[in-house]
Amino acid sequence: MRTPLAATTLAALGSVAWPTAGWAQTVEPAAPHALGRVLTAGTGPVGQTVLASSGYAYTGAVLGDGDAHHRLAGSLALDDRVLSWLDLSLRLDGRADVHTVPGQSTGTDLVGDPRLFVRVDRDWANGLRLGARMGLWLPGRNAPSVDTGAVSPELVGVVSYVAPSAPVAVTANLGYRLDRSAHSAPDAAMLEPRYRVALEVSAFDEVLAGVAVTVGRGRTQGFVEASADLLVGAGAPAVTVSPMLVGGGARFAVTPALQLEANLEVSPSRRPDVGPSAPLVPIPPRAGGWLGLVYRFGVSPPVQAAAPAAPAPVTPAPLPVTAPPPPPAVPPAEHDEAPAADDAKPAPGGQIRGVVRSLRGQALTADVTVEPESAALADAQAGTTPAATETKRIRAESGRFRVDVQPGRYRVTIEAPGYTKQVRRVDVEDNGVTLLNVDLRTER
């Protein structure tokens, strides 16, 4: 959707980075992200997240007289996943547009836009996910400011497919914004053309559309997307003038709590008329680059595999002096071979541990089945990873469970009486611990 997606950087969070050895970090496509305009549906763990981003965009010539417009933008947001299916967030967007027009002095305009969102998600069978997000945009003419008469609501539906056996997700968004932002600039005919560029308000409603593909389910995830705010209503300009953006980027989990993001985007939209009698329409920058930062609270620090303690030196007791035993009648040659050196090596291993709770946070006694994925077995047969062939079934008493497994990819099934079964997939590294916290919803 069309929003400034940038931010002031939270540099202080960098000091809390943890060592990553032995920790299976993942980037979930439906988790809160600082960058990216297209939503991916999906439930998630309860908790709070701080998101920040910042960047630069070049708008280029708009007035047709050799002008140029540059944008520095920033965003800071707080996201609260109240329940696994319910999410609330507040985002504060701000930008500074610098305008250069031949024969005129350089001008700078500041604009601030607070936004509120309520989001619901549901996971269906076979990787299908559905969701919806309701938003409230509070545009202001200056930063910081809010014009209550310009408050603009929107509703976006989300359909996503997250492949169960491949690190790929495809998603589509479709929604509508009742745009009243032009009320924050009632004197449109008196505005300088450069100020129309900075405001990004609209005299028309918008149909919100977007598609995206994400690839990667480990520490790194890439994404490409296209989005458009199609201007509709009486007197709306041609669809090619509507704000459209195409972009892509990457997300990288530095630690289980800290994630870095980056993306680039361009706009193929035609430039609208900015004359005094023309209606107000948003003018997206031609190109931009952004950096983002995500920090999730309440994530446990990594559990490192304990190194075996060195054995204490033992002083052997003196042997008693006795007569040597007589030699055996038949030498047991078949028992004299020393064990192979490989037989003495410990087998590699890892662990899956976690907590099973209801959506109300109550610990549940559940049955947990851990099965190796077929893909992991194929890799093992090819010699690229240790074989993980054993299926394990345990009971999570009081909600807690722990399973020792070999490295590889596993399918974990969690079942509790009166609750909907849940299936999760995890990767386990050699000598690593993977944490899996599960929230089960009651059966209807």
GILINGI-V905399 format. One record per backbone hydrogen bond with DSSP energy under -1.0 kcal/mol. NH is the residue of the N-H (numbers start at 1). CO is the residue of the C=O. E is the energy in kcal/mol with one decimal. If there is no record, write none. Layout:
[[NH & CO & E] [NH & CO & E]]
//
This chain:
[[3 & 1 & -1.0] [11 & 9 & -1.5] [13 & 10 & -1.3] [14 & 11 & -1.6] [15 & 12 & -1.2] [16 & 13 & -1.8] [17 & 14 & -1.1] [23 & 20 & -1.6] [25 & 23 & -1.2] [27 & 218 & -1.4] [31 & 28 & -1.5] [44 & 84 & -1.9] [47 & 81 & -1.4] [49 & 79 & -2.8] [50 & 295 & -2.8] [51 & 77 & -2.4] [52 & 293 & -2.6] [53 & 75 & -1.8] [54 & 291 & -2.3] [55 & 73 & -1.7] [56 & 289 & -1.7] [57 & 71 & -2.4] [58 & 287 & -2.9] [59 & 69 & -2.7] [60 & 69 & -1.1] [68 & 100 & -2.2] [70 & 98 & -2.7] [71 & 57 & -2.7] [72 & 96 & -2.3] [73 & 55 & -1.9] [74 & 94 & -2.9] [75 & 53 & -1.9] [76 & 92 & -1.8] [77 & 51 & -2.8] [78 & 90 & -2.4] [79 & 49 & -3.1] [80 & 88 & -3.5] [81 & 47 & -2.9] [82 & 80 & -1.3] [83 & 86 & -1.5] [87 & 119 & -2.8] [88 & 80 & -2.6] [89 & 117 & -2.1] [90 & 78 & -2.0] [91 & 115 & -2.8] [92 & 76 & -2.7] [93 & 113 & -2.2] [94 & 74 & -2.6] [95 & 111 & -2.2] [96 & 72 & -2.7] [97 & 109 & -2.7] [98 & 70 & -3.0] [99 & 107 & -3.3] [100 & 68 & -3.0] [104 & 101 & -2.4] [107 & 99 & -1.8] [109 & 97 & -2.4] [111 & 95 & -2.1] [113 & 93 & -2.9] [115 & 91 & -2.5] [116 & 136 & -2.2] [117 & 89 & -2.4] [118 & 134 & -2.5] [119 & 87 & -3.0] [120 & 132 & -2.5] [121 & 85 & -1.8] [122 & 130 & -2.6] [124 & 128 & -3.2] [128 & 125 & -1.6] [129 & 160 & -2.7] [130 & 122 & -2.4] [131 & 158 & -2.2] [132 & 120 & -2.2] [133 & 156 & -2.7] [134 & 118 & -3.0] [135 & 154 & -2.3] [136 & 116 & -2.4] [137 & 152 & -2.8] [138 & 114 & -2.5] [147 & 139 & -1.9] [150 & 147 & -1.9] [151 & 148 & -1.2] [152 & 137 & -2.7] [154 & 135 & -2.1] [155 & 176 & -2.0] [156 & 133 & -2.5] [157 & 174 & -2.9] [158 & 131 & -3.0] [159 & 172 & -2.2] [160 & 129 & -2.7] [161 & 170 & -3.0] [162 & 127 & -2.8] [163 & 168 & -2.2] [168 & 166 & -2.0] [169 & 214 & -2.3] [170 & 161 & -2.5] [171 & 212 & -2.4] [172 & 159 & -2.4] [173 & 210 & -3.0] [174 & 157 & -1.9] [175 & 208 & -2.5] [176 & 155 & -2.1] [177 & 206 & -2.8] [178 & 153 & -2.3] [179 & 177 & -1.4] [182 & 202 & -1.2] [183 & 180 & -2.0] [184 & 181 & -2.1] [185 & 182 & -1.8] [190 & 187 & -1.7] [191 & 188 & -1.1] [196 & 192 & -1.2] [197 & 193 & -1.1] [198 & 194 & -1.3] [199 & 195 & -2.0] [200 & 196 & -1.1] [203 & 280 & -2.6] [206 & 177 & -1.7] [207 & 230 & -2.3] [208 & 175 & -1.9] [209 & 228 & -2.4] [210 & 173 & -1.7] [211 & 226 & -2.3] [212 & 171 & -2.1] [213 & 224 & -2.4] [214 & 169 & -2.5] [215 & 222 & -2.8] [216 & 167 & -3.2] [221 & 251 & -2.5] [222 & 215 & -2.8] [223 & 249 & -2.2] [224 & 213 & -2.1] [225 & 247 & -2.7] [226 & 211 & -2.4] [227 & 245 & -2.6] [228 & 209 & -2.5] [229 & 243 & -2.6] [230 & 207 & -2.5] [232 & 205 & -2.4] [236 & 233 & -2.1] [241 & 238 & -2.1] [242 & 239 & -1.0] [245 & 227 & -2.6] [246 & 266 & -2.7] [247 & 225 & -2.4] [248 & 264 & -2.2] [249 & 223 & -2.4] [250 & 262 & -2.3] [251 & 221 & -2.9] [252 & 260 & -3.0] [253 & 219 & -2.8] [254 & 258 & -1.5] [255 & 258 & -1.9] [259 & 294 & -2.6] [260 & 252 & -2.8] [261 & 292 & -2.2] [262 & 250 & -2.0] [263 & 290 & -2.0] [264 & 248 & -2.5] [265 & 288 & -2.1] [266 & 246 & -2.8] [267 & 286 & -2.1] [270 & 240 & -2.7] [278 & 275 & -1.4] [286 & 58 & -1.6] [287 & 58 & -1.5] [288 & 265 & -2.1] [289 & 56 & -2.4] [290 & 263 & -2.5] [291 & 54 & -2.7] [292 & 261 & -2.8] [293 & 52 & -3.3] [294 & 259 & -2.7] [295 & 50 & -2.6] [296 & 257 & -2.4] [297 & 48 & -2.4] [333 & 331 & -2.4] [335 & 332 & -1.8] [336 & 333 & -1.6] [344 & 341 & -1.0] [345 & 342 & -1.3] [350 & 405 & -3.5] [351 & 432 & -1.9] [352 & 403 & -2.7] [353 & 434 & -2.2] [354 & 401 & -2.0] [356 & 399 & -2.7] [357 & 438 & -2.8] [358 & 362 & -2.2] [361 & 358 & -2.0] [364 & 356 & -2.4] [366 & 396 & -1.4] [367 & 415 & -3.2] [368 & 394 & -2.8] [369 & 413 & -2.5] [370 & 392 & -3.4] [371 & 411 & -2.6] [373 & 409 & -2.7] [377 & 373 & -1.6] [378 & 374 & -2.3] [379 & 375 & -2.0] [380 & 376 & -2.0] [381 & 377 & -2.4] [382 & 378 & -1.5] [383 & 380 & -1.1] [384 & 379 & -2.6] [392 & 370 & -2.5] [394 & 368 & -2.7] [396 & 366 & -3.6] [397 & 395 & -1.2] [399 & 396 & -1.2] [400 & 397 & -1.7] [401 & 354 & -2.0] [403 & 352 & -3.0] [405 & 350 & -2.0] [408 & 428 & -1.9] [410 & 426 & -2.8] [411 & 371 & -3.8] [412 & 424 & -3.6] [413 & 369 & -2.7] [414 & 422 & -2.9] [415 & 367 & -2.3] [419 & 416 & -2.1] [420 & 441 & -3.0] [422 & 414 & -2.2] [424 & 412 & -3.1] [426 & 410 & -2.1] [428 & 408 & -2.9] [431 & 349 & -3.8] [432 & 429 & -2.0] [433 & 22 & -2.1] [434 & 351 & -2.7] [436 & 353 & -2.2] [438 & 355 & -2.9] [440 & 357 & -3.0] [443 & 418 & -2.2]]
//
